[in-house]
């Protein structure tokens, strides 16, 4: 099955006392590369999240942001630095006494020093959070996969059209290749007549042998057979459930090798033009395959 490596999904769910927001983007990459941004304090969930991603995405760059808001009272705890507060209060009282002030030291004055009240990080029940986060993560990955499948279906349709065009042109090349022996025979006859001005009688048997020898050197039947096999393999990979990006990329390299060989053996201008057109289609396929998982 063809899946695109480019997709986006965003999911937000509330499961008291948590609010989960997940945003995930995927891009082209040769390997699976996960970049995760996770709310501070929930770092122990990182490996679990990455494992779930690896179960859905086989290849590509994955950028995912997971925001977890804990709205329970137990999630917010403050701690007072009493020794510092008392010391600062005594210092202010001493200053008042030294200046002859009788006004009491206000609480606002003490708090203005800063650093007296600090947030205490509460240990999270990671397993409980994970149980509630999983459905949200599963929904985000399912939406992501759905978009990748839709994009992949569009790519697959383009692949089918280009393969059909290549198959048609390959049939034309095969037909033209069958005319090569006669073409070489005619060329030999014309050259001999041009050189001898018709004085020497042409040995048709000898001409046929030389033409056959030249045609054998230019024979591309094996390349045509392999190219047709590659087309069938390409279609099989598209229909398979396994990720097809890497195999298709390799197969296109083999495709190019076959048509390069055909081009080097081609003796007809029309055949060469058709081979160039095929290679143009293969290059467009190669560009599209770079986006296939």
HUQUI-V983918 format. One line per field, one symbol per residue. ss: DSSP state (~ for helix, > for strand, _ for the rest). A space follows every 10 residues. Layout:
ss->???
//
This chain:
ss->___>__>>>> >>>>>__>>> >>>>>>>___ _>>>>>>>__ __~~~~~~~~ ~~~~~~___> >>>>>>>>>> __~~~_>>>> _~~~~~~~~~ ~~~~~~~~~_ ______~~~~ ~_____>>>> _____~~~~~ ~~~~~~~~~~ ~~~~~~~~~~ ~~~~~~~~~~ ~~~~~~~~~~ ~~~~~~~__~ ~~~~~~~~~~ ~~~~~~____ ___~~~~~~~ ~~~~~~~___ ~~~~~~~~~~ ~~~~~~~~~_ ____~~~~~~ ~~~~~~~~~~ ~~~~~___~~ ~~~~~~~~~~ ~~~~~~~~~_ _>_
//
